[in-house]
């Protein structure tokens, strides 16, 4: 089965290049369109009531840095700017939502090996897998081969 439209979701961390490169290679091999997504979790969601100050300037700076990094990564992989998506919210919600909106038939994201309590509580990858209407490819990023 050939995929036609891929959505690669990255956190812009150290493993993002590896995940995006694998997704871009897969897209090229399948002659598929590729979209790249990064979700910025709002500070109010991350820290909730623990923050008792205006974080709007800090949030804006985080968004600008994420946009710059996302654009740079996409340019490096020859992904068109209009296929770069920066969203705000929870990854487990935003990833399947955008996949539906763009008609993705494959979501590519990173997966770390989980053990113990982390395994029982679930991960973003598990949540996306349960919510997605399309295939999900988890790229292993916690070990080098």
C-alpha positions as CSV (number, residue, x, y, z in Angstrom):
1,X,0.0,0.0,0.0
2,X,1.4,3.3,-1.0
3,X,0.8,6.3,1.2
4,X,-0.3,9.6,-0.4
5,X,0.0,12.1,2.5
6,X,2.1,11.9,5.6
7,X,2.0,13.9,8.7
8,X,5.2,13.9,10.8
9,X,4.8,15.2,14.4
10,X,7.9,16.4,16.1
11,X,8.8,17.9,19.4
12,X,11.8,19.9,18.1
13,X,14.0,18.1,20.6
14,X,17.2,16.2,19.9
15,X,15.6,13.3,18.1
16,X,13.3,15.5,15.8
17,X,15.8,15.5,12.9
18,X,16.0,11.7,12.9
19,X,12.2,11.3,12.9
20,X,11.7,14.0,10.2
21,X,14.5,12.6,8.0
22,X,13.0,9.1,8.2
23,X,9.5,10.5,7.3
24,X,10.9,12.6,4.5
25,X,12.7,9.5,3.0
26,X,9.5,7.5,3.3
27,X,7.5,10.3,1.6
28,X,10.1,10.4,-1.2
29,X,10.0,6.7,-1.7
30,X,6.2,6.6,-1.7
31,X,6.0,9.8,-3.9
32,X,3.8,11.2,-1.1
33,X,3.1,14.6,0.2
34,X,4.6,15.4,3.6
35,X,3.4,17.8,6.3
36,X,5.4,18.5,9.5
37,X,3.7,19.5,12.8
38,X,4.9,20.8,16.1
39,X,2.6,21.5,19.0
40,X,3.5,24.1,21.6
41,X,1.8,23.2,24.9
42,X,0.6,26.4,26.4
43,X,2.3,27.3,29.7
44,X,-1.1,27.5,31.3
45,X,-1.7,23.8,30.5
46,X,1.8,22.7,31.5
47,X,1.9,24.5,34.8
48,X,-1.7,25.2,35.5
49,X,-2.4,27.2,38.6
50,X,1.2,27.1,39.7
51,X,1.9,30.2,37.6
52,X,0.8,33.4,39.2
53,X,2.2,35.8,36.6
54,X,1.5,37.0,33.0
55,X,3.3,34.5,30.8
56,X,2.1,35.9,27.4
57,X,5.5,37.4,26.4
58,X,7.3,34.2,27.4
59,X,4.6,32.1,25.4
60,X,5.1,34.4,22.4
61,X,8.9,33.9,22.5
62,X,8.4,30.1,22.8
63,X,6.1,30.2,19.8
64,X,8.5,32.3,17.7
65,X,11.5,30.0,18.5
66,X,9.4,26.9,17.6
67,X,8.3,28.5,14.3
68,X,11.9,29.4,13.4
69,X,13.2,25.8,14.2
70,X,10.3,24.2,12.4
71,X,10.8,26.4,9.3
72,X,14.6,25.6,9.3
73,X,14.0,21.9,9.6
74,X,11.4,21.9,6.8
75,X,13.7,23.9,4.5
76,X,16.5,21.4,5.2
77,X,14.2,18.5,4.1
78,X,12.6,20.4,1.2
79,X,9.2,20.4,2.8
80,X,7.1,23.4,1.5
81,X,6.4,26.1,4.0
82,X,2.7,25.7,3.5
83,X,3.1,22.1,4.8
84,X,4.5,23.4,8.1
85,X,2.0,23.5,11.0
86,X,2.6,25.0,14.4
87,X,-0.3,24.4,16.8
88,X,-1.0,25.1,20.4
89,X,-2.6,22.5,22.7
90,X,-2.2,18.9,23.7
91,X,-0.3,16.7,21.2
92,X,-2.6,13.7,21.8
93,X,-5.5,15.9,20.5
94,X,-3.8,18.1,17.9
95,X,-2.0,15.4,16.0
96,X,-5.0,13.3,15.0
97,X,-7.1,16.5,14.5
98,X,-4.6,17.9,11.9
99,X,-4.2,14.4,10.3
100,X,-8.0,14.4,9.7
101,X,-8.0,18.0,8.4
102,X,-5.2,17.4,5.8
103,X,-6.4,13.9,4.9
104,X,-3.2,12.2,6.1
105,X,-3.1,8.4,5.6
106,X,0.0,8.0,7.8
107,X,1.1,9.8,11.0
108,X,4.9,9.5,11.8
109,X,6.1,10.3,15.3
110,X,8.8,9.3,17.7
111,X,8.5,6.8,20.4
112,X,10.7,6.2,23.4
113,X,10.8,2.8,25.1
114,X,8.6,3.1,28.3
115,X,8.9,1.0,31.4
116,X,7.1,0.8,34.7
117,X,4.8,3.6,35.6
118,X,5.3,5.4,32.3
119,X,4.1,2.3,30.5
120,X,0.9,2.0,32.6
121,X,0.0,5.7,32.3
122,X,0.5,5.7,28.5
123,X,2.2,8.0,26.1
124,X,1.5,10.5,23.4
125,X,2.2,7.8,20.8
126,X,-0.4,5.5,22.4
127,X,-3.0,8.2,22.6
128,X,-2.5,9.2,19.0
129,X,-2.7,5.5,17.9
130,X,-6.0,5.2,19.7
131,X,-7.4,8.5,18.2
132,X,-6.1,8.4,14.7
133,X,-8.2,7.4,11.7
134,X,-5.1,6.4,9.8
135,X,-2.0,4.3,10.2
136,X,0.6,5.5,12.7
137,X,4.3,4.8,12.4
138,X,6.3,5.1,15.6
139,X,10.0,5.7,15.0
140,X,12.2,4.3,17.8
141,X,14.4,7.1,19.1
142,X,15.8,5.8,22.3
143,X,18.4,3.6,20.8
144,X,20.9,3.8,18.0
145,X,21.5,0.9,15.7
